[in-house]
Amino acid sequence: MSSAREEMLASIRSALADAPPDVEVPRGYRDIPAPADLVELFDERVTDYRATVTRCAQADVAEAIRSALGDAGRVVVPADLPYPVDGALTDDLSASELDAVDAVVTAAAVGIAITGTIVLDHGPGQGRRALSLVPDHHVCVIRADQIVAGVPQAIERLDPLRPQTWISGPSATSDIELNRVEGVHGPRHLHVIVVAAG
């Protein structure tokens, strides 16, 4: 008796049996032209997801982080975050301790302008996955030169052997009546700080 998978693959093979072997699949999406202003498009798309975006100069990052955190009491950061965060806890917390934290500040690996997505590969300044998924408020700092046009360009910058977390806005879901609920599988609030190049 064959499985549903085997039946599906057999059906595909049968449908492709008469196709010429040298048919090239169009891959034009890989070569989309870069938008005129990547940072502006990224800002617009991230905002569309109900996240907050702050743009600042390198000298103003600490103040932008303070402002983004607002009245968050307990804040946790990865040990190697390259930005100062006053009074923050360094992440060596258990799951229950992490659940009691108000906010987290991380860096990012890459931003995607067309989709408004930030990607963490949990390298320097990004911490472990739980760090960006458990606290209710995530402040993510990304440099303007880390923003690329689309997913293919992001994939080129990422190591496929590293864990990755792709974030497009605050965590949200909708029920059958389209009632939106935020903070279901991750932070309820996302604040992205884009640091100008230079």
C-alpha positions as a LaTeX table, in Angstrom:
\begin{tabular}{lrrr}
\hline
Residue & $x$ (\AA) & $y$ (\AA) & $z$ (\AA) \\
\hline
Met1 & 0.00 & 0.00 & 0.00 \\
Ser2 & 1.45 & 3.35 & $-1.01$ \\
Ser3 & 1.47 & 6.42 & 1.17 \\
Ala4 & $-0.18$ & 9.73 & 0.26 \\
Arg5 & 3.30 & 11.17 & $-0.29$ \\
Glu6 & 4.23 & 8.44 & $-2.76$ \\
Glu7 & 0.94 & 8.89 & $-4.62$ \\
Met8 & 1.49 & 12.66 & $-4.85$ \\
Leu9 & 5.06 & 12.26 & $-6.15$ \\
Ala10 & 3.91 & 9.66 & $-8.69$ \\
Ser11 & 1.24 & 12.07 & $-9.91$ \\
Ile12 & 3.83 & 14.85 & $-10.33$ \\
Arg13 & 6.23 & 12.54 & $-12.17$ \\
Ser14 & 3.42 & 11.46 & $-14.49$ \\
Ala15 & 2.45 & 15.07 & $-15.23$ \\
Leu16 & 6.07 & 15.96 & $-16.01$ \\
Ala17 & 6.80 & 12.84 & $-18.09$ \\
Asp18 & 6.34 & 14.62 & $-21.44$ \\
Ala19 & 8.04 & 17.89 & $-20.41$ \\
Pro20 & 11.28 & 18.66 & $-22.24$ \\
Pro21 & 14.29 & 18.12 & $-19.93$ \\
Asp22 & 15.85 & 21.50 & $-20.69$ \\
Val23 & 12.95 & 23.68 & $-19.55$ \\
Glu24 & 14.30 & 26.52 & $-17.45$ \\
Val25 & 12.25 & 27.72 & $-14.52$ \\
Pro26 & 12.04 & 31.52 & $-14.51$ \\
Arg27 & 13.90 & 32.99 & $-11.56$ \\
Gly28 & 13.47 & 36.71 & $-12.28$ \\
Tyr29 & 12.34 & 37.37 & $-8.73$ \\
Arg30 & 15.96 & 36.96 & $-7.67$ \\
Asp31 & 16.96 & 40.02 & $-9.65$ \\
Ile32 & 14.41 & 42.55 & $-8.49$ \\
Pro33 & 15.80 & 46.06 & $-8.71$ \\
Ala34 & 16.63 & 47.66 & $-5.40$ \\
Pro35 & 14.16 & 50.38 & $-4.38$ \\
Ala36 & 15.48 & 53.93 & $-4.54$ \\
Asp37 & 15.56 & 54.25 & $-0.75$ \\
Leu38 & 15.85 & 50.91 & 1.06 \\
Val39 & 15.68 & 52.43 & 4.52 \\
Glu40 & 12.55 & 54.44 & 3.71 \\
Leu41 & 10.79 & 51.36 & 2.28 \\
Phe42 & 11.90 & 49.24 & 5.25 \\
Asp43 & 10.56 & 51.90 & 7.64 \\
Glu44 & 7.23 & 51.99 & 5.77 \\
Arg45 & 6.80 & 48.21 & 5.67 \\
Val46 & 7.79 & 47.64 & 9.31 \\
Thr47 & 5.31 & 50.35 & 10.33 \\
Asp48 & 2.61 & 48.62 & 8.23 \\
Tyr49 & 3.00 & 45.63 & 10.56 \\
Arg50 & 2.06 & 47.82 & 13.55 \\
Ala51 & 5.62 & 47.98 & 14.80 \\
Thr52 & 7.32 & 51.24 & 15.76 \\
Val53 & 10.36 & 52.51 & 13.88 \\
Thr54 & 12.85 & 55.09 & 15.13 \\
Arg55 & 15.67 & 56.32 & 12.92 \\
Cys56 & 18.73 & 57.84 & 14.54 \\
Ala57 & 22.42 & 58.59 & 14.15 \\
Gln58 & 25.05 & 56.32 & 15.70 \\
Ala59 & 25.68 & 58.90 & 18.45 \\
Asp60 & 22.01 & 58.80 & 19.46 \\
Val61 & 21.47 & 55.02 & 19.77 \\
Ala62 & 21.58 & 54.93 & 23.59 \\
Glu63 & 18.95 & 57.68 & 23.82 \\
Ala64 & 16.78 & 56.00 & 21.16 \\
Ile65 & 16.91 & 52.74 & 23.15 \\
Arg66 & 15.98 & 54.57 & 26.39 \\
Ser67 & 13.04 & 56.20 & 24.64 \\
Ala68 & 11.89 & 52.94 & 23.02 \\
Leu69 & 11.93 & 51.14 & 26.38 \\
Gly70 & 9.72 & 53.78 & 27.97 \\
Asp71 & 8.78 & 52.70 & 31.48 \\
Ala72 & 9.94 & 49.08 & 31.13 \\
Gly73 & 11.23 & 48.06 & 34.55 \\
Arg74 & 13.21 & 44.89 & 33.97 \\
Val75 & 15.17 & 44.81 & 30.72 \\
Val76 & 17.43 & 42.03 & 29.50 \\
Val77 & 20.16 & 42.20 & 26.84 \\
Pro78 & 22.58 & 39.71 & 25.27 \\
Ala79 & 25.96 & 39.84 & 26.99 \\
Asp80 & 27.63 & 41.08 & 23.79 \\
Leu81 & 25.12 & 43.77 & 22.77 \\
Pro82 & 27.27 & 46.60 & 21.36 \\
Tyr83 & 24.95 & 49.34 & 22.68 \\
Pro84 & 24.68 & 50.60 & 26.27 \\
Val85 & 21.38 & 49.93 & 28.06 \\
Asp86 & 21.15 & 51.43 & 31.54 \\
Gly87 & 20.33 & 48.96 & 34.31 \\
Ala88 & 19.78 & 46.01 & 31.98 \\
Leu89 & 20.19 & 42.42 & 33.09 \\
Thr90 & 22.61 & 40.27 & 31.13 \\
Asp91 & 20.95 & 37.16 & 29.78 \\
Asp92 & 21.71 & 34.18 & 31.94 \\
Leu93 & 18.09 & 33.82 & 33.00 \\
Ser94 & 15.96 & 30.72 & 33.33 \\
Ala95 & 12.74 & 30.47 & 31.33 \\
Ser96 & 10.60 & 31.59 & 34.28 \\
Glu97 & 12.97 & 34.50 & 35.04 \\
Leu98 & 12.89 & 35.53 & 31.39 \\
Asp99 & 9.08 & 35.44 & 31.48 \\
Ala100 & 9.16 & 38.05 & 34.27 \\
Val101 & 11.21 & 40.51 & 32.18 \\
Asp102 & 9.42 & 43.52 & 30.67 \\
Ala103 & 11.60 & 44.06 & 27.59 \\
Val104 & 14.59 & 42.87 & 25.62 \\
Val105 & 17.06 & 44.79 & 23.45 \\
Thr106 & 18.90 & 42.95 & 20.67 \\
Ala107 & 20.78 & 43.64 & 17.48 \\
Ala108 & 19.82 & 42.01 & 14.15 \\
Ala109 & 21.62 & 40.22 & 11.33 \\
Val110 & 19.69 & 41.67 & 8.37 \\
Gly111 & 16.57 & 43.65 & 7.47 \\
Ile112 & 14.45 & 43.11 & 4.36 \\
Ala113 & 12.96 & 46.27 & 2.89 \\
Ile114 & 10.29 & 44.75 & 0.62 \\
Thr115 & 8.80 & 42.57 & 3.35 \\
Gly116 & 9.54 & 44.74 & 6.40 \\
Thr117 & 11.22 & 41.79 & 8.07 \\
Ile118 & 14.12 & 41.69 & 10.52 \\
Val119 & 16.16 & 38.51 & 10.78 \\
Leu120 & 18.15 & 37.41 & 13.81 \\
Asp121 & 20.71 & 34.65 & 13.32 \\
His122 & 21.53 & 34.76 & 17.02 \\
Gly123 & 25.07 & 35.88 & 16.39 \\
Pro124 & 26.82 & 38.77 & 18.18 \\
Gly125 & 24.43 & 41.07 & 20.03 \\
Gln126 & 21.37 & 38.96 & 19.25 \\
Gly127 & 21.27 & 36.40 & 22.04 \\
Arg128 & 19.44 & 33.09 & 22.10 \\
Arg129 & 16.04 & 32.59 & 20.42 \\
Ala130 & 14.06 & 32.65 & 23.66 \\
Leu131 & 15.42 & 36.10 & 24.40 \\
Ser132 & 13.63 & 37.62 & 21.40 \\
Leu133 & 10.45 & 35.55 & 21.82 \\
Val134 & 9.54 & 35.58 & 25.53 \\
Pro135 & 9.59 & 39.21 & 26.80 \\
Asp136 & 6.53 & 41.27 & 25.86 \\
His137 & 8.49 & 44.15 & 24.32 \\
His138 & 11.34 & 43.67 & 21.82 \\
Val139 & 13.58 & 46.59 & 20.90 \\
Cys140 & 15.74 & 45.62 & 17.93 \\
Val141 & 18.62 & 47.77 & 16.71 \\
Ile142 & 19.65 & 47.42 & 13.07 \\
Arg143 & 22.17 & 49.43 & 11.07 \\
Ala144 & 21.00 & 50.95 & 7.78 \\
Asp145 & 23.76 & 49.05 & 5.93 \\
Gln146 & 22.21 & 45.75 & 7.09 \\
Ile147 & 19.00 & 46.43 & 5.15 \\
Val148 & 18.70 & 44.68 & 1.78 \\
Ala149 & 16.02 & 44.82 & $-0.91$ \\
Gly150 & 14.48 & 41.34 & $-0.80$ \\
Val151 & 14.57 & 37.81 & 0.56 \\
Pro152 & 17.14 & 36.50 & $-1.97$ \\
Gln153 & 19.62 & 39.21 & $-0.91$ \\
Ala154 & 18.96 & 38.41 & 2.75 \\
Ile155 & 19.57 & 34.69 & 2.16 \\
Glu156 & 22.94 & 35.54 & 0.60 \\
Arg157 & 23.98 & 37.25 & 3.86 \\
Leu158 & 22.77 & 34.50 & 6.20 \\
Asp159 & 24.54 & 31.32 & 7.22 \\
Pro160 & 22.10 & 28.44 & 6.61 \\
Leu161 & 23.70 & 26.48 & 9.46 \\
Arg162 & 22.79 & 29.10 & 12.08 \\
Pro163 & 19.39 & 29.24 & 13.79 \\
Gln164 & 17.28 & 32.08 & 12.42 \\
Thr165 & 14.30 & 34.04 & 13.67 \\
Trp166 & 12.40 & 36.01 & 11.02 \\
Ile167 & 10.25 & 38.77 & 12.50 \\
Ser168 & 7.63 & 40.74 & 10.59 \\
Gly169 & 5.96 & 42.92 & 13.19 \\
Pro170 & 4.73 & 42.05 & 16.67 \\
Ser171 & 3.48 & 38.53 & 17.22 \\
Ala172 & $-0.16$ & 38.36 & 16.14 \\
Thr173 & $-2.91$ & 36.03 & 15.01 \\
Ser174 & $-6.56$ & 36.37 & 14.01 \\
Asp175 & $-9.46$ & 34.10 & 14.77 \\
Ile176 & $-12.13$ & 33.05 & 12.26 \\
Glu177 & $-13.97$ & 36.34 & 12.81 \\
Leu178 & $-10.73$ & 38.23 & 12.04 \\
Asn179 & $-10.32$ & 39.52 & 15.59 \\
Arg180 & $-6.61$ & 40.30 & 15.87 \\
Val181 & $-4.78$ & 39.21 & 19.01 \\
Glu182 & $-1.19$ & 40.35 & 19.56 \\
Gly183 & 1.50 & 38.74 & 21.68 \\
Val184 & 0.42 & 35.14 & 21.16 \\
His185 & 3.69 & 33.53 & 20.05 \\
Gly186 & 6.16 & 36.29 & 20.85 \\
Pro187 & 6.41 & 39.96 & 21.81 \\
Arg188 & 3.26 & 42.07 & 21.78 \\
His189 & 5.33 & 45.19 & 20.99 \\
Leu190 & 8.17 & 45.51 & 18.48 \\
His191 & 10.27 & 48.67 & 18.26 \\
Val192 & 12.93 & 48.76 & 15.52 \\
Ile193 & 15.72 & 51.32 & 15.76 \\
Val194 & 17.44 & 51.97 & 12.42 \\
Val195 & 20.91 & 53.44 & 12.87 \\
Ala196 & 22.12 & 55.65 & 10.01 \\
Ala197 & 25.30 & 54.60 & 8.23 \\
Gly198 & 28.47 & 56.45 & 9.16 \\
\hline
\end{tabular}
